Amino acid sequence: MMDLDEIRLILELMREHDVAEFELERDNVKLRLRKSSGGPWPASITPLPQVAYSPPVAVAPGSGPVTAAPMPSAPVLTSAEEDVDLAIVKSPIVGTFFRSSEPGAKPFVETGQVVRQGQVLCIIEAMKLMNEIQAECDGEIVKVYVENGHAVQYGERLFAIKPA
């Protein structure tokens, strides 16, 4: 169960980053916070049915801050390529986007690389938990929308994949 301090921290981060909606599922509890226009922040906590899952990878204590590595320039999509249906991978949570498993490591994927469904594309750190974001389909990475180490919002575009 979440404690009041964790919920206050989430609310503070939402205010600081002007996030209108936040949703978190953890330990059989679903927390959804939504900022209404002109009123207080309503919050609801809903128990979830028991579901087996593999826990996210925890951050190693004392690993230090992660610095952003220079991102290779992404190709510019031409109008012909824009007409092709692209699978857009969006952030399922609010957090910090990381292209690799640790500072200085090779990124999980690069623009132009062919990926398989279920392959790890990046990590989003949220509340000191590392959440692996996986490809939803087979295809080629045609665009990386976010720079390493930058904050991402729920629903923000992370990658564009040209399905195979």
Order of alpha helices (4+ residues) and beta strands (2+ residues): alpha-beta-beta-beta-beta-alpha-beta-beta-beta-beta-beta-beta-beta-beta
